[in-house]
């Protein structure tokens, strides 16, 4: 039976081949014109977006998406290498802090003309700070895909037991609350965790101040400003009063467990930790934790608008098709879907009225915070400067430097890092949109 | 004349490989180190500046470089002798006629060498955890107050050294074991007849006979220890207070994190000079002592 079946299939095959040859094998219309766009996505989102793409391909016949996942730790290097080797993809969601760098390389397509004819992407619907991250020297180079920012996660039960009545809204109230928590938990436990090897806590507190972190068109550091010193003093006092342990996160084996044990009660971190805390805290603590907007120096404060934003690479030969993918993934319905898959907060306001987001008490604080989020300084050197800020912050927390010495030292290091930028601005050789 | 020509022909393959994979990269690294090659130069060649020795001067005036150099030398000066002593002790114990289950112990002591640094480092981080670690628990049994192994800048480097010694001693132990087995038994017999104690046999027979092996092991270990990187990278990330940043770690940051390839090449070149000097010094010392 099998033999005859196989023979028959073979005959059919041959007939089809012959027929194909005779009819010169015209493929269906859509297939013939199919454009394949190369789409690189880093991290967990890379795995998750794969589930959304079949729907895009179904609604956009003629476009095929070749998805490639990049590991988070290797993504930056891989993108730079691809730039050097002229092998960049068509479209990718770029980490927000890398946008100025690729803009300086001249690798990004200005998106304003594309946006002008895409009514679906309503600029005013986006959170201002998140959108502004992709605007460099007046040109829009990126469209936010998802945004993240840092806010405190906290132990509601401990904070309440310590006698804190209302959620602190400014640094003064927050400091009072932390002191109360410290008094309540005793000498072996702390009020807040500010890991000394993470730049984000200090950075988020620093962008809340009125004076910018860099000055003169981002040519020099502005860390000797009174307002940065105020941030540094707040940071230092938190350690000096023993409200935060002087540790880095390599020495906290498991932050979820430690928050569960009450080793600290406030922890500044990003939205991905909502699902982690849901999963990892013991069931009896399920209602004992919450999130709150980041208190500012004088009332609810700003924070850094992180996340990733879509960019079109100038070298792409399929910009039209790639733009359609960006437009589709920016639709509110798709952003709700992405949130369901990854837990990432959407960058525009429309998706936030979906039940999944509107009824989630933990993510509401992020919504509130994102209205006040601001971009980090938009120079390619920023990540390095933020790293120096962390190192100097560590020295201050350990009493190796006073606040004034630290501010001067940070300015000195920053000015050295920005030396090449100043030279290029002087000689007008700064490439790309940052001219 | 003929003979020398033939000689050159014979070494030509090896020589060309050395030129291609050693001399050329070293020259290229040096060329890179006198420029300020970075991502801007990648975008536009006009942004590539010839800076002469500025990268080197910048490094020599950078406190972090001296700190990294100090950390690396600390690691080498304490780590290398400790590592060799541990290897030699283990090899002597294994070589002893009294030792039982030799194959088992040989494998067990060699096992750390073949484990993955990252996996083992995670375990060590738990062992040396300030509040939950086994080390501090053992110390508490002896009545010693807990030590902040990885968080105190004074203790972080000793912890890294301990880790590196534990991870690497098995390799040299095998080499020493081979060296010990090559020492003729009649030398010991003669020594015993002359009434030499165990200690005298060790210092007058074993160690002199192991001379060439010791030299080889010292050079290999020192070259390896100068290139300290993976241990602090996975255990402490250079912290706390940059007390475990090594020269190679600094080069990695400059080159692959910040893409200042000019600066990174200068660091690499300085490390290369330092290692060449240290190895030559060791060889000179050995030659003077008549070992080789």
Interface residues (C-beta under 8 A of the other chain):
Chain A: X77 X80 X83 X84 X101 X104 X105 X106 X107 X196 X197 X246 X247 X248 X250 X251 X253 X380 X384 X391 X394 X395 X398 X400 X420 X423 X424 X427 X429 X430 X431 X432
Chain B: X36 X38 X39 X40 X42 X43 X44 X46 X47 X49 X125 X126 X129 X130 X132 X150 X151 X235 X236 X237 X239 X240 X241 X242 X256 X257 X258 X259
